[in-house]
Each structure stands twice: as C-alpha cells, then as structure tokens.
Amino acid sequence: MPFNEVQYLESKLILRPNHFISRKSFFDFAKVMRRPAEESRVDFSIGGYADEPLHIREVLFLDTPDFRLYNNAFILRRRIPYRDGFPVGDPEIVFKFRHPDIQKAAEVDVRPNIRGDFQVKFKAEVLPLKEHIGGMRTLFSHNVEFGLSALEEGEHDSLETIVHMLPALSSIKRAPGEKVNLVGDTIVEEILQDIGTLDFGAGISVIPNVALWRSRGDHRPLIGEFAFQIKFKRREDVNDQALRRAESFFLKLQDAAKDWITLGATKTGIVYHLKGNPPHAHE
C-alpha cells in the first residue's frame, strides 16, 4: 500500500427507485432489515431516526464527451448539501479512482495540487454479485475530497486545468482547449435518510441509510441505495466476529430485499448510461 491503507468498509445494495414515493417509504426498507438482523445476531433499532429529517444534496458528474475519465476508472463529481431549500457550506469536489484490483487502486496518488485542505479516503466497497443475489464483490475506491473554494481562479471546466489540479489524471490523453461537460446533461438530486443503528458487537455500531437519486427538474427517479459503513484505523482493530455478523447480515438482507435490488449497477453507472451511450466501466 504505497500511499494509504483501506480504512473504510462500506456495504451497498443498489435498489430499484420505484419503491421510494415518500419519506415513509425509506422506513419501509427498515422493516425488511429486521429479520436478517435478528438471524445474524445484529441489533437493529430505528430509535429516534423516525423523526430525523431527510438530507438533500445536489450531485454533478463531470467528464469529457467520450467519458475518458470514467473509462479509465476515474470519477469526478461536485456536490453540495441543501438545508431548508437552500445550499449550505462550500461545494465539495470528490475525485476517486475505483477499481476491483486493490493494488491498482492503492497505487493511484489522488492527492490534489491545491493550496487548501483535503481529505483522502481509501474504501473497500462491498456489493452483491452482478449475476445473482447471495454473494459479494468488492470495489476499491481511492478518494479525495476538498472544497470548491480551494481552487485557484481559472476555467474550472478546462481539462488542462483539472489535470493540473489532479495530477493522477496526467495519463489521460487531452487536446489543447478541451473541456469537461455535465455527464448526461443531468443534475442529480440526492435524497438521503438515516434509518437507525446497526450494532454488530465489539464496539462496532453504524448508522445505515437509504438514498434516492432523481434528476433535478423533472424529478425522474434514477436509482436507490442502501448503505452502511464501518470505519477503522487498522484492520487489526476490527473484531472478526463482528465482521462475520456484518457479512451474514449483508448476505441475508439480499434475500429478504430481493424484490428491491437492482443487480450489476452502481449509482454512478446509472448516470453515465442516461444518454444510451454506455462507457467502458471498471465497476
């Protein structure tokens, strides 16, 4: 691991969006979780989250018209949270290299060439198998996050400027004056709800959430997602029995939620397929 160790284990189920028609419907998925949690000896409680508000974010993906970033396993997006209908805080730039090969992901130095602060995260993302429920596959995501205000003045849609800001992209072929565009001509509206707590024992407790992505403007549902994340400093710090319970819960939940799940997809992949021009994904 030349730059960073994996310090996040994130489990995801990609869900059909038609189930989500109200805030209540997010908690309908929580009901599906109860039996798999009980069978896996995992404590699940909605608790006070039934009264917690929805979180809304705007998400934009940027790439060349021929998807040169995504075809090389890079993802570049901007997101900003909303509160009471208005954007809050500094818009966040998220740049990641995501690949099934941990070594390839580890060897990409995602650190940006900026003056401001940034945060690097190296995640193992666990999803169901592409072909059928009841299994697991892993993508390794090497991420960096920083505020839009950290960027210097200039053309932020210029590919040359972006490569200067993100040296990991220096291998991408580019032409003078080339620009990046909004992928799929779509601004994504993310609606996210924390739905309780999962306690796997040995001090490992997480807050699962359910999200709906829809296109801003026509509010067309795109995709849903259930996720929970375990954070650790070192792999040795994570109790093996707790991990086995998390794995059992994830596998049993797939069976319980089989009518909700979309196989072989990621949220990012759905956005890239909007215009019917499928890229060469590494996901």
C-alpha positions in Angstrom: 0.0 0.0 0.0 2.2 2.8 -1.2 0.0 5.8 -0.2 -2.9 4.8 2.0 -4.4 1.8 3.8 -8.0 0.8 3.5 -9.8 2.4 6.5 -13.4 2.1 5.4 -15.6 -0.9 4.7 -18.8 0.2 3.0 -21.6 -2.2 2.1 -24.1 -1.2 -0.5 -27.3 -2.5 -2.1 -28.4 -0.8 -5.3 -32.2 -0.5 -5.2 -35.0 0.0 -7.7 -36.2 3.6 -7.3 -39.9 2.9 -7.8 -40.3 1.9 -4.2 -39.5 5.4 -2.9 -42.5 7.6 -3.1 -42.4 9.3 0.3 -40.3 9.8 3.4 -42.2 6.8 4.9 -41.1 4.5 2.1 -37.5 4.9 3.3 -38.5 3.3 6.6 -40.4 0.6 4.7 -36.9 -0.7 3.8 -36.0 -0.6 7.5 -38.8 -3.2 8.1 -37.1 -5.5 5.6 -33.9 -5.4 7.6 -35.4 -6.8 10.9 -35.4 -10.5 10.1 -31.8 -10.6 8.5 -30.5 -8.6 11.5 -32.2 -11.0 14.0 -30.9 -14.1 12.2 -27.4 -12.6 12.2 -27.4 -11.7 15.9 -27.2 -8.0 14.9 -29.1 -5.4 17.0 -31.1 -3.1 14.8 -33.1 -0.2 16.1 -34.8 2.7 14.3 -34.8 4.7 17.6 -35.2 8.4 17.2 -34.3 8.3 13.5 -38.0 8.1 12.6 -38.1 11.8 13.5 -34.8 12.8 11.8 -35.2 15.0 8.7 -34.3 14.0 5.1 -30.9 15.2 3.8 -30.8 16.6 0.3 -27.7 17.1 -1.8 -27.1 18.2 -5.4 -24.6 16.0 -7.3 -23.0 16.8 -10.7 -20.6 14.4 -12.6 -18.0 15.9 -14.9 -16.3 14.2 -17.8 -15.2 14.5 -21.4 -17.9 13.8 -24.1 -16.3 10.4 -24.7 -16.1 9.6 -21.0 -12.4 9.5 -20.9 -12.2 9.8 -17.1 -14.8 7.0 -16.4 -13.3 4.7 -19.0 -10.0 4.9 -17.1 -11.7 4.2 -13.7 -11.8 7.9 -12.6 -14.9 9.6 -11.2 -15.1 13.4 -10.8 -18.1 15.0 -9.2 -19.2 18.1 -7.3 -21.8 18.0 -4.6 -23.4 20.5 -2.2 -25.9 19.9 0.6 -29.2 21.8 1.0 -30.9 22.9 4.2 -34.5 24.2 4.2 -34.3 24.6 0.4 -31.0 26.5 0.2 -27.4 25.4 -0.4 -25.2 25.5 2.7 -21.4 25.4 3.1 -18.7 25.1 0.5 -19.5 22.9 -2.6 -17.4 19.8 -2.3 -15.2 18.3 -5.0 -14.9 14.5 -4.9 -12.4 12.7 -7.1 -11.9 9.0 -7.0 -10.2 6.1 -8.7 -12.4 3.0 -8.3 -11.3 -0.5 -9.4 -11.8 -4.2 -8.4 -8.0 -4.6 -8.1 -6.8 -3.3 -4.7 -3.2 -2.9 -5.8 -4.2 -0.7 -8.8 -6.4 1.4 -6.6 -3.7 1.7 -3.9 -1.1 2.8 -6.4 -3.0 5.9 -7.6 -2.0 9.0 -5.8 -5.2 11.0 -5.6 -3.7 13.9 -3.7 -4.7 17.2 -5.4 -2.4 20.1 -6.3 -4.3 22.8 -4.3 -3.5 25.3 -1.6 -6.4 24.3 0.7 -7.1 21.3 2.9 -8.2 18.0 1.6 -9.1 14.5 2.9 -8.1 11.2 1.4 -10.3 8.1 2.0 -9.5 4.6 0.8 -12.6 2.4 0.9 -13.5 -1.2 0.3 -17.0 -1.1 -1.2 -18.9 -4.4 -1.0 -21.8 -5.0 -3.4 -23.8 -8.1 -4.4 -22.6 -10.2 -7.3 -23.6 -8.9 -10.7 -25.4 -12.1 -11.8 -27.4 -13.1 -8.7 -28.1 -12.3 -5.1 -26.4 -14.1 -2.2 -22.8 -13.2 -2.8 -20.4 -10.4 -2.6 -17.9 -8.5 -4.9 -15.6 -5.7 -3.8 -14.6 -2.4 -5.5 -11.7 -0.4 -4.0 -12.3 3.3 -4.1 -9.3 5.7 -3.5 -11.0 9.1 -2.9 -10.0 12.7 -2.2 -12.5 15.4 -1.0 -11.9 19.2 -0.8 -13.9 22.4 -1.0 -14.5 24.3 -4.2 -13.1 27.4 -2.6 -9.6 25.7 -2.5 -9.4 26.0 -6.3 -7.5 28.8 -7.9 -9.2 31.2 -10.3 -9.5 29.9 -13.8 -11.6 27.9 -16.1 -12.8 25.0 -13.9 -14.3 23.2 -16.9 -10.9 23.1 -18.7 -9.5 19.6 -18.9 -5.9 21.0 -18.7 -6.8 22.9 -15.5 -8.4 19.8 -14.0 -5.3 17.7 -14.8 -3.1 20.4 -13.2 -5.3 20.3 -10.1 -5.5 16.4 -10.1 -2.1 15.1 -11.2 -3.4 11.5 -11.1 -5.2 12.3 -14.4 -1.9 13.2 -16.2 -2.0 9.9 -18.2 -5.3 10.9 -19.7 -5.0 11.9 -23.4 -6.1 15.5 -24.0 -6.1 18.2 -26.6 -5.5 22.0 -26.2 -8.6 23.8 -25.1 -10.5 20.6 -24.3 -13.3 20.9 -21.7 -15.4 18.6 -19.5 -19.1 18.6 -19.6 -22.0 17.7 -17.3 -22.5 13.9 -17.7 -25.9 13.0 -19.1 -26.8 16.7 -19.1 -28.2 15.8 -15.7 -28.0 17.4 -12.2 -28.7 14.6 -9.7 -30.8 15.4 -6.6 -29.9 13.0 -3.8 -32.5 12.4 -1.0 -31.0 10.6 1.9 -32.5 9.3 5.1 -30.7 7.8 8.1 -32.9 4.9 9.2 -31.5 3.6 12.5 -28.5 1.9 14.1 -26.9 -1.5 13.4 -24.8 -2.9 16.3 -22.5 -5.8 15.3 -21.0 -6.1 18.7 -17.4 -5.5 19.9 -18.0 -1.7 19.8 -18.9 -1.7 16.1 -22.1 0.3 15.6 -23.1 2.0 12.3 -25.9 4.3 11.0 -27.4 2.7 7.9 -29.1 5.0 5.3 -31.3 4.8 2.3 -30.9 7.2 -0.6 -32.9 8.0 -3.8 -31.2 9.7 -6.8 -33.5 11.6 -9.2 -32.9 14.1 -12.0 -33.4 17.7 -11.0 -36.1 19.4 -12.9 -38.4 16.6 -13.9 -37.8 14.6 -10.6 -37.4 11.4 -12.6 -36.3 8.6 -10.3 -32.9 7.2 -11.3 -31.8 4.7 -8.7 -31.9 4.0 -4.9 -29.3 2.7 -2.5 -29.0 1.2 1.0 -25.6 1.5 2.6 -23.7 1.3 5.9 -20.0 2.0 6.6 -17.5 0.7 9.1 -14.5 3.0 9.8 -11.3 1.8 11.4 -7.7 2.9 11.7 -6.2 -0.5 11.2 -7.7 -3.8 10.0 -6.4 -5.4 13.2 -8.7 -3.2 15.2 -11.8 -4.7 13.8 -13.3 -7.7 15.7 -13.5 -10.8 13.4 -16.8 -11.9 15.0 -18.4 -8.5 14.4 -17.2 -8.7 10.7 -18.7 -12.1 10.3 -22.0 -10.8 11.7 -21.9 -7.9 9.2 -21.2 -10.3 6.4 -24.0 -12.6 7.4 -26.4 -9.7 7.7 -25.4 -8.4 4.3 -26.0 -11.8 2.6 -29.3 -12.5 4.4 -30.6 -9.0 3.6 -30.1 -9.6 -0.1 -32.5 -12.5 0.1 -35.0 -10.5 2.2 -34.8 -7.5 -0.1 -34.6 -9.4 -3.4 -37.7 -7.5 -4.8 -35.9 -4.2 -4.1 -32.5 -4.9 -5.5 -31.0 -4.0 -8.9 -28.0 -6.2 -9.8 -24.9 -5.2 -11.7 -25.3 -1.5 -11.2 -23.8 1.4 -9.3 -25.3 4.9 -8.8 -22.5 6.5 -10.9 -23.0 3.9 -13.7 -26.7 4.7 -13.9 -25.9 8.4 -14.5 -23.4 7.5 -17.2 -25.9 5.4 -19.1 -28.6 8.0 -19.2 -28.0 9.0 -22.8 -27.8 5.4 -24.1 -24.0 5.6 -24.7 -22.6 3.1 -22.3 -19.0 3.7 -21.3 -16.4 1.1 -20.5 -16.9 0.7 -16.8 -14.4 -0.8 -14.3 -17.2 -1.4 -11.8 
